[in-house]
């Protein structure tokens, strides 16, 4: 734990000398451990911690205990009372039961050990009036302390990151941090899954620390004036604070299909846009064919036909729809509607109204190093065209801004 009294009485030069040989510049932005964090910087000196939620640790340990219990219920080869044994007494079920039991016990022990190790891993942060410090704690290692003057920090950055869940689905994490050129010294100030009022929080933290508001784009860091953080994008375009280029506006890249008329403009990125991974798809397909195989091997009756149909839907149809999902953007006077196309059938989607629309930027994802276009509205963030070339996404950004000027800015003028 970072003690306030210790940090206030420790000389900054001494702290810097402790960490200069251990410091490592990281271009990849660090992933926070906490799913929610709120660093109160209204009063300084102040401190906070970035730790894995104890709830998630306890859930992992409980699951490990359940797996170990299942392993012992298998009786490591017992025939009469084994959970995995068959009715007959052939040697095959005994061997199968033995390995199944050890598999369950091994997985359970792995879950428990890794979750216990997570309890001793984390970062502690301190922000004073003139300097800030980070203490990194890892299992079986001495704590590493890094400190620097607040003058060396660049500003208060807002960013989003996509968190992939087992290659099946994903969610967006909203992060506001005190950015340093060395990412190991960057300090998270606010972390949440719910982006509601995130812009207000961003402006509040920037004003409290009296630092510029920053946003990381594919071209680098851009600085945003605090009074413009919560201003709607159509207003910024009307005031020419966001420029729109007419050059090559209708030189449409092959990555997009555009359909427009007097009422709206429809944009279809020609790339799948899904968190569902190839590995997860192969796993689902393999599971279904395994069910079919064992149905024939054990000559199951027609009563298992509903099970096969359910497997066809769950492990074939749904994964195909998820894997080949595409996005569709429709821009009109009502705002920007984002739809998903499931096996060629578009959904109703959701509408971002003009007053809710706040920014459109091309960013470089730190977790998979792919470019994507992010459309930000207070409370929701949409990533479009992840994996397309940077130049194509920059064209799309300018084209959407031009359509916003055409539909939404003109509406206000009328």
N, C-alpha and C positions, 0 to 999 in steps of 0.2 A: 504494500500500500504506500502511496506517495504521501508523506506527512507534510502538512502545510508549514509547520514550524521549521522543519528541516530545510525545505525548499527556500523559504524566505531568508534563512540565515546562511545558505550555501552560496559561495561566490560563483558567478556565472562562468568565469574563466576556468574554475576548477571542474565544473560540470562538463564543460566542453572538452577539457583534456581527458576526462574519463571515457569519452565516447568517440574521439576522433579516429582512433585506430579500429574501432568496431563498426563505424558507419559505412553503409553501403547504399549507393544511389540506386533507386529503383524507379524505372520508367513506368512500370505497371502499377496502377493505383491499387492500394491495399484493400482487401475485402474486410469489412468490419465483422466482428464476431457476434455482436448483439443484434437482435432483430428490432429492438427499440432502444433509443438513447436520447436523453435530453440534457444537455450540458448548460447549466445556468451560469451565464457569464455577466449577468447584470451586476453582480458583486464580485470583486476580485480582491485577494487571490481566491481561486476556486479550483476544484478538482473533480474528476469523474473517472469511471472505469469502463472498459470495453471487454465484456465477458460473454461467454455462451450462456444462454438462459438455463438456469438450474432446472426449470421444468423440462426442457428438452433432454438434459442429462439424465434426470430421473426416469423419464419415459424410456430412454435407451437402456438404462440399467434394468428396469422392470421387464423389458422385452427380452434382455439377456437371461434373466432369471427364469422366465417362462420357457425359453428354448432349452435351457439346461434341465429343467423339470421334465420336459417332453423327452429329452434324451434318456433320463433315468427311468422314465416310464417304459421306454423301449427295452429296458432290462438287459441291454448289451448282449443279446443273443438268446435270452430265455424264450422258450416256445409257448408255454402255457399262458403266461400272463404278459407277454410282450405286446406292446401297442402296434408293432410293425409285423408281428408274426402272422403266418397263415394258419389255417385249420390243420393242414397236413403237416407231417413231421419231416419233410425232406430237408436236406442240408442247405438248400438255397435260401429259404426264408431266414434261417439262423444267421447266415453270413450277411444277408441284406439288413437284418435287424441290427447286427453289430456295427456295421458301418453307418447306418442311419443314426444310431444313438450317438456315436462319436461325432458325427457331422453336426448334430443339434448342439451337443455340449461345446464343441469347438467354436461354433458361431456365437453361442451365448457368452462364452468367456471373452471372445474378441470384442463384442459389443460392450461388455462391462469394463474391460481394461481401457478401451479407447475413450469411453465416456468419463472414466475417472481421471484420465490424463488431461481431458479438456478442462477439468476443474482447476488445474494448475497452469493453464495457458491463458494469456490475456495481456492487455495493455492498460497502464494507468497514465492519466494526463493531469498536468498542472498548468494553469494559466495565471500569471501574476500581472503586475502593472507594467513591467518592462521586459519580461522574458517568459517563455513557455518551455515545458519539458515533457518528455515521453519516456516511460519506463516499460520495456518489453520483458515479459516473463514467459519462459518456456520450460517444459518439464526437463529435469536433470541438467539445467543450465543456470548460471548466475544471471541475475537481472541485468539488462543493458539499459543504461540511462543516457538519453540524448537531450540536449537543451540548446536553445538559441534565443537571441533577442527577438522581440515581437516585430522589430523593424525589418527583420529578414523574411518575415512571412509575407506572402503575396496579397492575400485578401481572403474574403469569405466566399467559398465556392459552393455552388449548387450543382449536383450531378445526379443522374439516375443510373442504376445498373439492373440488368435482367438477371434474376436468380433462377437457374434451371433446376427443376426438381426431378431427379432421377431420369432425365431425358424424356419425361412424359408431359410435363406442363411447366409453366414458369410464372413468375410474378415480378413486379417492378419494385425495387427498393429506392427510396428517396433519401439522399444523403446531403447534408450541409456540413462542410468542414472548413477548418482554418488551414489553408493550403500553404505548404512550404515547397521550395524547389526540390528538396529531398523528401520523397513521399513517406519515408519512415518517420519523419518528424511531423507529418500532417496530422491534425487533431480533429476527429469527428465531433461536431457540435450538436447535430440532430440527425437521428436515423428513424425512419418509419416506413411501414408498408402503405400507409394511407397518406396520399399526397394532398389531402384537403388542407387549405390555408398554408401550403408550403411556401408560397411566394411571400406571404405576410411574415412568416417566420424567418425567411431569408433576409428580408429587408430589416427586420428587427435586430437580428444578430449582427448584420453589417454596421448598423448604426451604433449598437452597444459597444462594439470593438473599434469603431471609428476607422474602418477599413473598407476598401472598395469591394463591390460585389462582382464575383467572377463566374464565368461559365466556360467550360472546356469544350471547344469545338474541334473538328478535324483539322482546322487551320491553326489551332493554338488557342491561347487564352484570350477571351474578350472581356472587357470591363463594362459593366452596366451601371448607369447612374441610379442611385437608390430610388429616386422619384419615378423611374421608369420600370421598376421591377414588377409592380402590380398593374401597370398600364396595359390595356388590350392591344394585341398585335395590329388589328386594323387601324387603331389610333396612331400607333407608331409609324405605320406605312403612310397614313394621311399626312402626318407631320414630317415625313421624309427622314425620319430617324432610322428607318430600315429601308435600304435602297432596293430598287427593282430595276434590273437591266433588261433592255429590249433586244440586246444582241443575241442572236440565235434562239430567241424565245420559242419559235416553232420548229427549230431543228431538233426534232424529237428523237432521243436515243432509242435503240432497239429494245431497251429494258422496259419500256412503257408503251401502253396503248391508250390513246386519248380519244374520247368522244365528247364533244361539247356542242351546245346549242345556246339559245338566248336565255334559258332558265338555269342551266347548271353546266358543270364540267366534270366528267367522269374520268378518273385515272386508274388504270389497272397495271400495277407492277408485274412484270412477267417473271416472277420468281416465287417459289413457295415461301411462306412466312409462318413458320411453326416451330415451337420448341420441341416437338416430337422428333427424337433422334433416330438415325438409321439403326443403331444398336437396339433401341426399344422396339422398333418395327420388326427386326429379325427375331427378337425374343417373343413377341406376340405371335408371329407366324409359326415359330417353332413349337410354342405351347399348343396352338390349335392342332397342328399335324401330329403332335404327340398324343393328344386326346383321341384323334382319329385312329392312330396306329394301335393304341392299347384297346380301343373299342373292337377292332378286328381281331387282335391277338386273343383277348379274353372272350370273344364272341358274345358281346353284350346284347341284350334283347332290344327290341324296338322301343322299350320304355325309356331308353337313353337317348332317343332321337331329339327330344326337346333340349337335352344337354348339349348335343352337337350343334343344334341351331343357335342356342345361346352363345356357344363358343365361336360360331361363325360371325355373329354380330359383334361380340366383345373383342375378339382377337384378330378379326380380319376387316370388317366393315368400318368400325370405329377408328382403328389405327390408320386405315387408308385415308379416311376423311381428315383426321388430324394431321397426318404426314403431308398431304398435298394441299393443305389449306393455303389460300391466298387472300391478300387484302385488296380492298377496293376503296377509293377515296372519291367522294362526291362533294363538290364545292358549289354552293348556291348562296342566295341572299340570307337563308336561314342559318348558315354556318358551314361547318365541315362535318360530313357524315362518314364514319369509318365502318365499313362492312367486312365480313369474312365470307369467303366463298368455300363452301363445304361440298366437295365433289360436284362442282359446277353450279351449285345452288346457293345464291347469296343469302346471307342473313339480313335481318332488319338493321342490325348494327346500332350505333349510338351517335348522337349528334353533339358536336361541340359548337355552342352558340358563339357569335362574334365577340360578345363581351367576356366570354370565358377563355378565348384563345389568347395565349400569352407569348409563345415563341415557337419558332421552327428552326432547327439547326441540324447540320450533319455532324455526327460525333463518331469517335473511334472507340469501340467497346474494348475495355481493358481485360475482359475475361476470355474473349475469343479472337480479339484483334481484327474484327470485321467492322466495316463502316455501316452506318445505319442513319436514317433520317428520323429524328425524334420530333413529334408534335406535342407541345406541352400546353395543358390547360390546368387550372388550379383544381387539383383533386384527381387528375388522371393523366397518364402519359402513354402515348402510342408510338411504337417503333415500326417504321415502314422500310421495306426493301433491304433488310439486313443481309449483307453479303454482296450487294451490287457494287460496281466500281464507284469510287469516290466522285469522279467527274459526273457520272450519271445522277448521283444523289444531289450534287450541288446544282445541277440543271433543274432537278425536280423541286428543290427548295425555292429557287428563283421563280419557277413556273407557278407554284402554289401561291407565292406572295403576289404575283401578277394577277392571279385569279381572285385573290382576296381584295386587291385594289379594285378589280373590275366589278365584283358583286357587292362586297360588304362596305367598302368606303363610299361607293356611289350611292348606296342605300341611305347612308347617313346624310349625304349632301342633299338628297332629295327631300 
